[in-house]
Amino acid sequence: MLKTPQRPTSMAVLTSGGDAAGMNAAVRATVRAGLAAGLDVYGVYEGMQGLVDGGDRITQLSSSDVGGILHQGGTVLGTARCAEFRTREGRRRAARNLIERGIDALVVIGGDGSLTGANLFREEWSSLLDELVDLGEIDSGQATAHKRLTLVGMVGSIDNDMFGTDMTIGADTALHRITEAIDAIHSTASSHQRSFVIEVMGRNCGYLALMSAVAAGANWVLIPESPPDTDDWEESMCRAMEAGRAIGRRRNLAIVAEGAQDRHGNPITAQHVKEVLEERLGEDTRVTSLGHVQRGGAPSAFDRYLSTVLGYAAVEQVLMSPGAEPQLIGIRGHEIISSPLMDSVNKTKAVADVIANHDYETAMDMRGGSFKDSFRMIRTMVRAQPHAPEPGQRRLRLAVLHAGGPAPGMNTAVRVAVRVGEDRGHTMLAVHNGFKGLADGDIEEMNWMSVTGWVSRGGAELGTSRKQPTPEMFARMAEQMAEHEIDGLLLIGGWTAYQAAHTMHELRDEYPVFGRPIVCLPASINNDLPGSELSVGADTALNSIQNDVDKIKQSAVAARRSFVVEVMGRDCGYLALMSGLATGAERVYLPEEGISLLDLEKDVNELKDGFAHGKRLGLVIRSEHADPVFSTGFIRSLFEHEGGGLFDVREAILGHVQQGGDPSPFDRIQATRLASKCVEYLIEQALGDEPTSAFVGLQKGKVRFTPLIEFPNLIEPGVHRPKDQSWMALRPLARVMAQPSHPKP
Ligand code: ADP
């Protein structure tokens, strides 16, 4: 009978293939989770080459060895292409190097090439050990003790081209770099009325091209999976660009994926697109190839979070099923998933084959729902004008308004709503200044061009307010809705929007116009709304907090100093916990938990102990409503007083910067996706017999509508937050990651 393999006692982690931002965070999480589980953890330098070379390229790591790397791009372990690892001889040396150190578990962070190589290594493991015994390089006792290699993979790749995970490590950061570059190009292109063609990475995968086109409001996009429909696509592109100019668009922007091709598989280059625009339209056109800029820079908040949770889960996987079939750890929505490694690698490779065989429909199907949705959406958004209404169709009048605090991405959502609504043949109205504007009849008809440039603009062009409508206002709102013949209402906003929408729905017997469909789109940096894992604006706020905290940490390199940073969130600790994860905070105070005197005593003692043992920097993040008594100022004074001369303490209340700034790519993409679904929902409901009202959201990464009537059942009584907050499950992980004092090897 086969004995269940023993739980490994030593584990190695390596990064391999193309580098990607977030690899460091993944290494840090793997190392710290491994140490916390009592494993000896080794770092392998220079990818597979380090395995083959051994020596000091395979080094035991302590928790502090992976301190201070969370915010760094690239990989501190290094990565290399390694020809020797492709030979059996090379892999035999690698096996010996691991066995010598008693290592029989390997966590690999890399692309499909690296994962394929690692899988082969694992398959050959026992035969490699036999050879090593025969050669006298290891003894049979060693071979028996480490019969099987446990292998777990994570995908580090900016292309986001892997099956088995919604997102790969590095893709979100690459989108940040691309979007920043395009935003910058935007202003110069508009000034000179130029055309720009931007080439982005992605040989077999159009993810970066497509999503950056959505996020940057591009006017044409070319991706490998879905080549232009016709052979004369150049003509269609020119007509679209020309129509844009005719209605006053000041710049034209085309995005071309590295691997873009036509229906026959002939490559379409950025240079070719430029030549076409110049020759056929006489456009002054420039090409920008973003190249390695896309790989570089500090990882985004999402990549730090993703890498951290994946690294932690990878170690759990190692411990749970030693010796089992290798698994790939990935994410679906907020959920961590594992799938057989080679299944995912093979499916990924299959897409390339499908594209090579010109079977584009299958290629798009394999990319999945949100990719296809985005592609469909971009084809609407690149139009210079809406489709003409169908003859005889009913033209609805749909209104958009904001309520609640400002959230980056609100403008993006309005732009999409207006364009999708108009494109479907309906009249789109904008209500200025929230519910007050609705009560006052401050309502304007919008058109295609009135939302030009809104995709990337922070703030809220229509104005927003936190004020709940008074009973008297509800009456006037109803009057105005009737007077303007509003058939449906899209509320883009936060708590105020949801609460008022629910009240309107409740009042529908008294004011029958409130029985017309209302849909709420979650837009709040606090991420405190029911029915959605994420609200628009939260990702931008997280990145903003993270950038500020990175700077605050850098300001303290020389001194022994602790910071108490206060972040927004009202009654919801999402921003605090997630920014704590992304910046490596030791302690996070959440409104969900409150703060007790006992907590503070324990925390100050831990800080003292840390600083007494060489710690130079402390970081504590406090959510603004964490506790009514123990304020940020109080905690600072307490720590400083109790810390004695060991360290000093500074407080930083980040304030309204968290609500500002241009929306992150992720917020733009989510706003686009949700707003288009909301308008479709309103149209369907308004034209149906029994209209209902709802709020939209992302649930397990999918767009879902929840009936508005459910609102009170889904929230915590007395506070502004939903009952279901799946991210709270990350608290233990945050604690493990912040542990600076795992035992030294
Ligand atoms: P990526 O992991 O980004 O796809 P590569 O394809 O270059 O990058 O793979 C990185 C390294 O992984 C290679 O240099 C090689 O050492 C190893 N590797 C890749 N494919 C194989 C394979 N089929 N067999 C053995 N090793 C491989």
Residues whose N, C-alpha, C, O or C-beta is under 5 A from the ligand:
A	BS01	ADP	S16 G17 G18 M48 A80 R81 C82 A83 F85 R86 G110 G111 D112 G113 S114 L115 T116 G117 L120
